[in-house]
Structures are given as C-alpha cells and as structure tokens.
Amino acid sequence: MEHVVIVGNGIAGVTAARHIRKHSDKKITIISAESDHFFSRTALMYVYMGHMRFKDLKPYEDHFWSKNDIALKNAYVEEVDTDEKLLYLAQGEKIAYDTLILATGSIPAKYGWEGQNLQGVQGLVSKQDLELLEQNAPNNEVCPKAVIVGGGLIGVELAEMLHTRKIEVTILVREHAFWSGVLPDGEAEMISRHIKSHGIDLRHEEELDAILDDGKGKVRGIRTKKGEEIPCNLVGITTGVKPQIKFLEHSKIETDKGILVNRKLETNIKDVYAIGDCAQQREAIGLRKPVEAVWYTGRMMGETVAQTICGKPFEYNPGNWFNSAKFMDIEYQTYGWVFSTKNKKAYEQHFHWKHPDDTKCITIAYHKDTKEFLGINTFGIRMKHEVFDTWLNEKRDVDYVVQHLKEANFDPEFYRHYESQIQNQFKA
C-alpha cells in the first residue's frame, strides 16, 4: 500500500490528508513536532486573552484521526533522504515514504540583531510561541513593559494580546504609518490613529538597532537606530515570517526562499510535493507573491495536491486575491488588488472614502484609463466575498461597483449602511 507521509499538521498538511482519505485508501501519516493535533492557528491570540481554551481551537475531536485511519506522529524531521525515500527524525528513528508532502509552515524572520536570542525575545507563530508568551508575559508584574518590533497583522495581534493584561506596549515600525507597505496611506494612517487610541505607544519611522542584555541572558530593553534606549521585559519580533526549510539544506530538494514547486506543487524530486507557507512558486501567479503565508491558500494547496496524488493531476489556481484580519476593533477585508501608495501601479487609480468617526473606510482601486474595477479594501464594513469575486471575474467597471455596493454589504440587518455617502462622494 502506498504510504503518503505529510510533514506538518497545519491547515495545508491536514487538508491534504483529509482529501487524500476522501479519494483513496492510501496509508497516511502526519508528522509534527508542534502539537499532537491540528488546531486553528489564527485563533491562538484568543487563548492568551482568555476568550477560548486551547482545546477549543481544535476543529476535530481527537478520535477523528484514528476513525479516518490517519496516523499522527509527534516528532521533528531533521533530514530528508530522497534517494532512499527516508525521513530521519530527531529521536533517531527513520520513517520510509512512497509519497512525501512537505507542509512545514513558517517561522519568525530575524535579521541578525544583537541580542535576538536572549530570553524574552520571541515571535508569535506556533503553539510553542504561545506557551513561551505565557512564561515571558503572564502578567504586568512579571512583564510591566513590552516592545514589539514590526507592524503588520501579527504585530497588532500581539499588541492587543499584551494590552488585555495591562502590559505597557511600544511598537516600532519603520514606515510613516502602520503597514503602509501594504495599505494605501489613508488607511494606514487611520489604523495608526486607532492603535494609538488604545493606549499603545506606536513609534513611526523607528527601527531596532540592538536588544539589550541584563547580564544574565535576559532582555532588559532595546536600543533604536536613533540611539534611544527603551526598557522592557519582552521583545516581540513581528517583522514577517519565512519558510521553515532549514532541515532541507543537505537534501536534493531545490529551495530558494521556500521549497520550489510548479503549478502542481511538485518539487524537482519525483513524488515530493510542497504546500502552504513553505512552498515557493517557480513562477509567480499573476500579481501574487511566489511565497504566500496565508491560511486559505494553504487550504487550497492541500486540496490541489490531494487531487494530483489520487490520480487526477490538478494545477494550483487560487483565483482572485482576498484576505481578512482585525486591527484591534476594526475588521479588515480585501478583494482583488489595492496596492499601497508607494507600490501603486502606474495604471492604478484609488477612490478613498472615510467615515467621520475614523473607524470605517473603503478604498476602491480601478484602472485609470479603462475604469475596470481592480480591487477593494474595507475597514469596519463587512462585505460578501462571492459578490466581489464575481465582479472581478466579470471585469466590471468602477461605476457599476459603486452603484451596486449594497449588493455586496454583509453587515447584519440593523447595522448602519453607508452606500449613499460613498456614492455621493464618488460622484463629487
């Protein structure tokens, strides 16, 4: 019987296992050193905040895996021998495979700062990071002050988490506004104001120079590139993530930033695939980045590779870009392409509307010559994914989208709607 071994039990690896089981009776083993069972990584913050228990993060009961004849092994893979089709585990054990799926995810990106390996320096990606945070910052007596280096979605999550335990938080971002490398300036500046309104000390155009040692191997503070020292007990590294592929450096599997794959998610080695955060497309798909550390793309890759392994070769086609997140109290959604002010394409025009309460806004991107709708960002207003997906596929023009915004609104019945205000400003 063919043995499919999946390294990694995140959304990509587990989706692959589930769909292979749906379509075949192959032997399936999932290996992960992070946790015994799959959990919802995007909800880790709510465990620290006391809204959920860790067991609430598991979408499936523990017996689900044995019931579906999917073997789970808690172990760390140290080396891959593709000639012999063997995995070497940290415990000294070897596991043979016929088909291998690498779904090892990502780890926090560090950039060689002095002191980056001190006790009290950490990211927020894994279950172990959550456990470490409970040790480093259980309350504001053990950890009165924290510094977060970098903005983005993980940075604002970590700030919100610490803030709920009344820990004083400073965030250093090198841009002039929060996440302005991704968001247009109007949105980034609104989010900056919102974060500050929660009592977070958000420092723009500030960069980390060094993390300072207390003489006992623990953090006592940081120094910025401007020379200021900020005392703290915790340093959160949220300067992005990178594929977790170090264990492959002596293998024959080709890597760059991630594990190089084609559209079928095949590596250069027969019967070896890579999916999720660790995979890198040899040729980028449209305007997408070759490496995408996004939950739903990992799920799609898992479904795609399962089809191929089960005899129905299938190419990965993620469709229109979309994503969603939360900046403290403000929900964010994006559909299609809305580039930041500094990265905006030459043909890209933006229409921006912001509510006077400074917690709701939209930005619509369109082609300045053809008026084709390119994408939309929404903050504080919920929209329907399927409607925008249809409009993008139909290449609707911006006038049509603005006039039909009500069709895309997903806010509950008694929420206020703002379509008329948006339409009036667009006509002006």
C-alpha positions in Angstrom: 0.0 0.0 0.0 1.3 3.4 -0.9 2.5 5.4 2.1 1.9 9.1 2.0 3.9 11.0 4.7 3.0 14.6 5.4 5.4 16.7 7.4 3.4 19.5 9.2 -0.1 19.4 10.7 -1.2 23.0 9.9 -4.1 23.8 7.6 -2.2 22.8 4.4 -1.0 19.4 5.6 -4.2 18.4 7.3 -6.3 19.5 4.3 -4.2 17.3 2.1 -4.6 14.3 4.5 -8.4 14.7 4.7 -8.8 15.0 0.9 -6.5 12.1 0.2 -8.5 10.0 2.6 -11.7 11.0 0.8 -10.4 9.8 -2.5 -8.3 6.8 -1.6 -7.3 4.1 0.9 -3.6 5.1 0.9 -1.7 4.8 4.2 -1.4 8.3 5.6 1.0 9.6 8.3 1.2 13.2 9.5 4.4 14.2 11.4 4.5 17.3 13.5 6.6 18.4 16.5 4.4 21.4 17.2 1.2 19.7 18.6 -0.4 16.3 18.8 -3.5 17.5 16.9 -4.4 20.1 14.3 -5.6 23.4 15.7 -6.7 26.8 14.3 -3.5 28.9 14.3 -5.4 32.1 13.6 -7.2 31.9 17.0 -4.1 31.5 19.2 -4.5 35.1 20.4 -7.8 34.3 22.0 -6.3 31.7 24.2 -3.9 34.2 25.7 -6.7 36.7 26.0 -8.9 34.2 28.0 -11.7 34.0 25.4 -11.0 30.4 24.5 -9.2 27.3 25.8 -6.6 25.7 23.6 -8.8 22.6 23.2 -11.5 24.9 21.7 -9.0 25.6 18.8 -9.2 22.0 17.6 -11.8 21.7 14.8 -11.9 17.9 15.1 -12.3 15.6 18.1 -9.2 13.7 18.9 -10.8 10.4 17.7 -11.4 11.9 14.3 -7.9 10.9 13.1 -8.0 7.2 14.1 -11.6 7.0 12.8 -10.3 8.2 9.4 -7.2 5.9 9.6 -4.8 8.9 9.6 -1.8 8.2 11.8 -0.3 11.0 13.8 3.3 11.2 15.0 4.7 13.9 17.3 8.3 14.1 16.0 10.7 16.5 14.4 12.2 15.7 11.0 15.9 16.5 10.9 16.8 15.3 7.4 15.2 14.0 4.2 16.9 11.4 2.0 15.1 11.4 -1.3 17.3 8.7 -2.9 16.2 6.2 -0.2 12.9 7.8 0.4 13.6 8.1 4.2 12.9 10.7 6.8 15.4 10.9 9.7 13.7 12.0 13.0 15.3 13.8 15.9 14.7 10.8 18.1 17.0 8.7 15.9 14.1 6.9 14.2 13.6 6.6 10.4 10.4 6.6 8.5 10.0 5.4 4.9 7.7 7.1 2.5 6.4 6.5 -1.1 5.0 10.0 -1.5 6.1 13.0 0.6 4.3 16.2 1.2 6.2 19.0 2.9 3.9 21.4 4.7 6.3 22.7 7.3 4.9 26.3 7.5 6.9 29.3 8.5 8.9 30.8 11.4 9.5 34.4 12.5 12.1 36.3 10.4 15.0 37.7 12.3 17.7 39.9 10.8 20.8 39.3 12.9 20.2 41.9 15.6 22.5 41.9 18.6 20.7 40.1 21.4 18.0 38.5 19.3 18.4 35.1 21.0 18.1 36.5 24.6 15.4 35.1 26.9 12.3 37.2 26.4 12.7 37.6 22.7 10.1 35.7 20.7 7.7 35.7 17.8 4.0 34.6 17.6 3.6 31.9 15.0 3.4 28.5 16.8 1.8 26.8 19.8 5.3 26.9 21.4 5.3 30.7 20.9 2.0 31.0 22.8 3.4 28.8 25.6 6.5 30.9 25.7 4.5 34.1 25.9 2.7 32.7 29.0 6.1 32.3 30.6 7.6 35.6 29.5 4.5 37.8 30.0 2.0 36.1 32.3 1.0 39.4 33.9 2.2 43.0 34.2 4.1 42.3 37.4 6.5 39.8 35.7 6.4 41.8 32.4 5.5 45.5 33.0 6.6 46.6 29.5 7.0 45.0 26.1 8.4 46.3 22.8 7.1 44.9 19.5 9.4 45.2 16.5 7.5 45.4 13.3 3.9 46.1 12.4 1.5 44.1 10.2 -1.1 41.6 11.3 0.9 39.6 13.8 2.3 42.8 15.4 -1.1 44.3 16.0 -2.4 40.9 17.3 0.5 40.7 19.8 -0.1 44.3 20.9 -3.8 43.6 21.6 -3.0 40.4 23.5 -0.5 42.1 25.8 -2.7 45.1 26.3 -5.5 42.9 27.7 -3.1 42.0 30.6 -2.4 45.7 31.2 1.2 45.3 29.9 2.6 48.6 28.5 3.3 48.2 24.8 5.6 50.1 22.4 5.5 49.2 18.7 8.4 50.2 16.4 7.5 50.4 12.7 9.9 51.7 10.1 7.2 53.2 7.9 5.5 56.5 8.3 2.2 54.8 9.1 1.1 51.3 10.2 1.5 48.7 7.5 1.9 51.4 4.9 4.0 49.0 2.8 0.7 47.1 2.1 -2.1 49.7 2.8 -2.7 53.0 1.0 -1.8 55.9 3.1 -5.3 56.9 4.1 -6.0 53.5 5.6 -2.6 53.1 7.2 -2.8 56.5 8.9 -6.3 55.7 10.2 -5.1 52.4 11.6 -2.2 54.2 13.3 -4.6 56.6 15.0 -6.8 53.7 16.1 -3.9 51.7 17.6 -2.7 54.8 19.5 -6.3 55.4 20.7 -6.0 52.2 22.7 -3.0 53.5 24.6 -0.4 51.7 22.5 2.9 53.7 22.1 3.2 53.4 18.4 6.5 54.8 17.1 6.7 55.5 13.3 9.9 55.6 11.4 11.8 53.8 14.2 14.0 50.7 13.7 15.6 48.3 16.1 19.4 48.5 16.5 20.0 46.1 19.3 18.3 44.1 22.1 20.0 44.7 25.4 21.2 42.0 27.9 20.6 42.3 31.6 23.8 40.4 32.2 22.0 37.2 32.9 20.9 36.3 29.4 17.5 38.1 29.7 16.1 41.1 27.9 16.4 44.4 29.8 15.5 46.7 26.9 16.2 47.7 23.3 18.1 50.4 21.5 16.7 52.1 18.4 18.8 53.2 15.5 18.2 56.8 16.7 20.1 55.8 19.8 17.2 55.8 22.3 17.1 53.0 24.9 13.6 51.7 25.8 13.5 49.4 28.9 11.3 46.3 28.5 10.9 42.7 29.7 9.7 41.2 26.4 10.6 41.9 22.7 8.1 40.6 20.2 9.6 40.0 16.8 6.9 40.6 14.2 9.0 41.6 11.2 7.4 39.0 9.0 7.9 35.2 8.6 10.0 32.9 6.4 9.5 29.3 5.2 10.7 26.7 7.6 13.1 24.8 5.4 16.5 24.7 7.2 16.2 20.9 7.6 16.4 20.5 3.8 19.8 22.2 3.3 21.6 18.9 2.8 18.8 17.3 0.7 18.5 17.3 -3.1 15.2 19.2 -2.9 15.6 22.6 -4.6 14.9 25.7 -2.5 15.2 29.4 -2.7 13.3 31.5 -0.1 11.0 28.4 0.1 10.7 25.0 -1.5 10.5 25.5 -5.3 7.4 24.0 -6.8 5.5 24.1 -10.1 1.7 24.7 -10.6 1.0 21.1 -9.5 3.1 21.8 -6.3 5.7 19.2 -7.4 9.3 19.8 -6.4 12.3 18.8 -8.6 12.2 15.4 -6.9 9.7 12.8 -8.1 7.0 12.0 -5.5 7.9 15.0 -3.3 5.5 17.9 -3.0 5.4 21.2 -1.0 2.4 23.2 0.1 1.5 26.1 2.3 3.8 28.7 3.8 6.9 26.7 2.9 6.2 26.4 -0.8 7.5 28.9 -3.4 6.1 29.0 -6.9 8.9 28.9 -9.5 6.8 31.5 -11.5 4.5 33.8 -9.6 0.8 33.5 -10.3 -0.4 36.9 -11.7 0.4 39.6 -9.1 0.7 37.2 -6.2 3.9 36.7 -4.4 5.8 33.4 -5.0 5.5 32.6 -1.3 2.1 33.2 0.4 1.8 32.7 4.1 -2.0 32.9 4.1 -4.4 30.4 5.7 -6.8 30.0 2.8 -4.0 29.4 0.2 -2.6 26.7 2.4 -6.0 25.0 2.4 -6.3 25.4 -1.4 -2.9 23.8 -1.9 -3.8 20.9 0.3 -6.9 20.2 -1.8 -4.9 20.6 -5.0 -2.1 18.2 -4.1 -4.6 15.6 -2.9 -6.2 15.5 -6.3 -2.9 15.0 -8.1 -1.7 12.3 -5.6 -5.1 10.5 -6.1 -4.6 10.3 -9.9 -6.3 13.4 -11.0 -3.5 15.9 -11.8 -4.6 19.3 -10.9 -2.9 22.7 -11.1 -3.0 25.2 -8.2 -5.2 28.1 -9.2 -6.0 30.4 -6.2 -8.2 32.8 -8.2 -8.7 36.4 -7.1 -6.7 37.6 -4.1 -8.6 38.1 -0.9 -7.8 38.3 2.8 -9.3 39.4 6.1 -8.0 40.4 9.5 -8.7 42.6 12.5 -6.8 45.7 13.7 -7.9 45.9 17.4 -11.7 46.8 17.0 -11.6 47.4 13.2 -12.3 44.5 10.8 -10.4 44.5 7.5 -11.2 42.8 4.2 -9.5 43.0 0.9 -10.6 41.6 -2.5 -8.6 41.9 -5.7 -5.6 44.2 -5.8 -5.3 47.5 -3.9 -1.7 48.4 -3.7 -0.1 50.8 -1.1 0.5 54.4 -2.1 4.2 53.8 -2.7 3.7 50.5 -4.6 0.7 51.6 -6.7 0.8 50.6 -10.3 1.1 53.3 -13.0 -2.4 52.5 -14.2 -4.0 52.2 -10.8 -6.4 54.9 -9.5 -7.8 55.0 -6.0 -11.1 56.2 -4.7 -11.0 56.6 -0.9 -13.9 57.3 1.5 -13.6 57.6 5.3 -16.4 57.9 7.8 -16.1 60.9 10.2 -15.8 58.6 13.2 -12.4 57.5 11.9 -13.0 53.8 12.2 -14.6 53.0 8.8 -13.3 53.5 5.3 -13.0 51.9 1.9 -10.5 52.2 -0.9 -11.5 51.1 -4.4 -8.8 50.5 -7.0 -9.6 50.8 -10.7 -7.8 51.2 -14.0 -7.5 54.9 -14.7 -8.0 54.5 -18.4 -10.5 51.6 -18.8 -12.2 52.2 -15.4 -12.0 48.4 -14.8 -12.6 47.5 -11.1 -9.3 46.1 -9.7 -10.0 45.6 -6.0 -11.4 47.0 -2.8 -10.2 47.3 0.8 -12.9 47.7 3.5 -12.4 48.7 7.2 -15.3 48.4 9.6 -17.8 47.4 6.9 -18.4 43.8 6.2 -18.7 42.7 2.6 -19.6 39.5 0.7 -16.6 37.7 -0.8 -18.6 36.0 -3.6 -20.0 39.3 -4.9 -16.6 40.9 -5.3 -15.2 37.7 -6.7 -17.9 37.7 -9.4 -17.4 41.4 -10.2 -13.6 40.9 -10.6 -14.2 37.9 -12.9 -16.7 39.8 -14.9 -14.3 42.8 -15.1 -17.0 45.2 -14.0 -16.2 48.9 -14.2 -15.8 51.1 -11.1 -19.1 53.0 -11.7 -21.0 49.7 -11.6 -19.3 48.6 -8.4 -20.0 51.8 -6.6 -23.7 51.9 -7.7 -24.2 48.3 -6.6 -22.3 48.3 -3.3 -25.4 47.5 -1.4 -25.5 44.1 -3.0 -22.1 43.3 -1.5 -22.8 44.5 2.0 -22.8 41.7 4.6 -23.5 43.7 7.7 -26.4 42.5 9.8 -29.9 43.9 9.2 -29.8 46.6 11.9 -26.3 47.9 11.3 -26.0 51.3 9.6 -25.2 51.3 6.0 -23.0 53.9 4.2 -23.5 53.2 0.5 -25.3 56.5 -0.2 -22.5 58.5 1.5 -19.9 56.6 -0.5 -21.8 57.1 -3.8 -22.3 60.8 -3.2 -18.5 61.3 -2.6 -17.6 59.3 -5.7 -19.9 61.4 -7.9 -18.5 64.7 -6.5 
